[in-house]
Amino acid sequence: MSVRAHDGTPFDLNVSVAIVGGGACGLVAALAARDVGRDVMLFERDPAPGGSTAMSSGMIPACGTRLQRDAGIDDDTPERMAADIQARARGEADQDLLDLMCRASGPAIDWLTERHGVDLELVTGPLHPGHGRHRTHAPPSHDGKDLVAGLAAAARQAGVDIVCDARVTGLITDGGDGRRIAGFAVERPGGETESVGCAALILASSGFGGNPDMVRRHIPAVADGAYFGHGGNKGDAILWGAELGAELRHMGAWQGHGAIAVPHGALVSWALMSGGGILVNRDGRRFADEARGSSDLAPAVVAQPGGFAWAVYDAGLHESAMRFPDYRQLNELGAVRKGDDPAGLARACDIPAEDLSSALAETGLHEPYCAIRVTGGLLHTQGGLAVDDRTRVLDRAGRPFVNLFAGGGAACGVSGPAHWGYLSGNGLLSAVTLGRIAGREAARALSAQ
Ligand SMILES: Cc1cc2nc3c(=O)[nH]c(=O)nc-3n(C[C@H](O)[C@H](O)[C@H](O)COP(=O)(O)OP(=O)(O)OC[C@H]3O[C@@H](n4cnc5c(N)ncnc54)[C@H](O)[C@@H]3O)c2cc1C
């Protein structure tokens, strides 16, 4: 079942605001709906909340936050932030949606940190490519698992019911013109199914990176490449929406990453590139401007001979990366090759010394050097359901569904139509800002009914 009309059978369970998906979007939406005083139930298919959010570095861009002001940054504005994101998207992001997210970003971070005690810091150091100000906020560990843990603890504390091992398998309309959702079906691990009635439904089950058929259809360029996001993100919300007649936008948009350690399969932080590191291929040659950012460069890395490249940096960058558990683990696993000079690094990586020396001579890197073998891949998709300024899902005529909301990876993002439009942080920007708006609006819509 995907979408069906309600046949009048009483639901097994009823709730005011229901949420599908326990990543950043769902958890933030749940908190926001609880703030309005509604009973909220979140349904997550896995044994615990997490999703792609838990696999990420938890980096959320936001402007005008207290953390920025504390760091002396008092000239960041929604307009400046939107201009940075739009520049990366080559003017193809929906301007209204972008303005909405940027305006909502600072208040959302202040609300999470001050009202709900979620532990976030402002990330300083080299600016992330494309961001004109230090505006990335993350858990101190720079680990998305800690972001999920903080959000889930806050949600439980606020009285959100988080139901795990509960896969939503389809929506139930109220039987009228199909514009109102009456409930949905949930499958439990034993295979039994429950029906849940809801007054409002928020789709926070992310995009379709974990659905090979959808990837092949919408992003053929990466159909045979590696996917490094959450396997449970199978595009369910988008499929239900399409069946209901919702508008889908920018389905070819995705976030890639051009530095995934091989064979370890772990993300290497792009901060090594922003800090002055370079990418060279197995011939020791540079092949792209690293300032284009990790998403834009993902296909370029895969296109190199052998499908890989070396991320090359120096001992100073290595030391600062050692603060982070993921990098420390890569180091312990032997992924970080080292050389006292270009010739030593070339030997460690089995690449021609002469070309590597020339490449390094053009950088500001200092001996000794380090390198990690990397490839590129798909992290998550950025296209999805079109929503209005209250995050209500829109149909193909631009009319909102009455009580159906979406955010995060389930909704269309602000990265334009392809991978090159993704500015770092666009994923969690959408999850956090649209999640908060969705929770608030879904809860408020009930008062108006
Ligand atoms: C390795 C990696 C690194 C990244 N780094 C960053 C970063 O630093 N900054 C940034 O902004 N973005 C980053 N991203 C992207 C970011 O993680 C996503 O954009 C963001 O997490 C999306 O949040 P979400 O809540 O919409 O989805 P998710 O966090 O993926 O959560 C969706 C949840 O829905 C559940 N679900 C799916 N279908 C169903 C169903 N039918 N029933 C019940 N539950 C369901 C899933 O199990 C999942 O838990 C990264 C992504 C990856 C993979």
The ligand as a Gaussian input file, in Angstrom:
#p B3LYP/6-31G(d) Opt

LIG

0 1
 C       28.142000      11.217000       5.375000
 C       27.274000      12.450000       5.329000
 C       27.767000      13.667000       5.772000
 C       26.961000      14.815000       5.739000
 N       27.424000      15.985000       6.296000
 C       26.585000      17.060000       6.380000
 C       26.935000      18.239000       7.098000
 O       27.951000      18.301000       7.803000
 N       26.081000      19.318000       7.037000
 C       24.899000      19.232000       6.369000
 O       24.171000      20.212000       6.327000
 N       24.497000      18.106000       5.775000
 C       25.298000      17.025000       5.770000
 N       24.865000      15.872000       5.172000
 C       23.477000      15.823000       4.702000
 C       22.551000      15.716000       5.921000
 O       22.972000      14.626000       6.722000
 C       21.099000      15.538000       5.485000
 O       20.758000      16.559000       4.574000
 C       20.188000      15.635000       6.703000
 O       20.647000      14.774000       7.711000
 C       18.765000      15.302000       6.337000
 O       18.026000      15.260000       7.532000
 P       16.617000      14.568000       7.526000
 O       16.112000      14.619000       8.934000
 O       15.786000      15.123000       6.448000
 O       16.932000      13.055000       7.107000
 P       17.670000      11.878000       7.884000
 O       18.598000      12.376000       8.919000
 O       18.230000      10.951000       6.878000
 O       16.484000      11.167000       8.670000
 C       15.450000      10.507000       7.967000
 C       14.936000       9.390000       8.856000
 O       13.716000       8.889000       8.326000
 C       13.681000       7.500000       8.528000
 N       12.730000       6.933000       7.576000
 C       12.839000       6.855000       6.230000
 N       11.740000       6.291000       5.702000
 C       10.919000       5.997000       6.732000
 C        9.634000       5.382000       6.828000
 N        8.972000       4.961000       5.736000
 N        9.075000       5.215000       8.055000
 C        9.731000       5.632000       9.176000
 N       10.965000       6.213000       9.142000
 C       11.531000       6.394000       7.931000
 C       15.105000       7.071000       8.294000
 O       15.382000       5.798000       8.884000
 C       15.882000       8.207000       8.942000
 O       16.183000       7.939000      10.290000
 C       25.654000      14.723000       5.211000
 C       25.163000      13.494000       4.751000
 C       25.961000      12.359000       4.821000
 C       25.396000      11.042000       4.371000

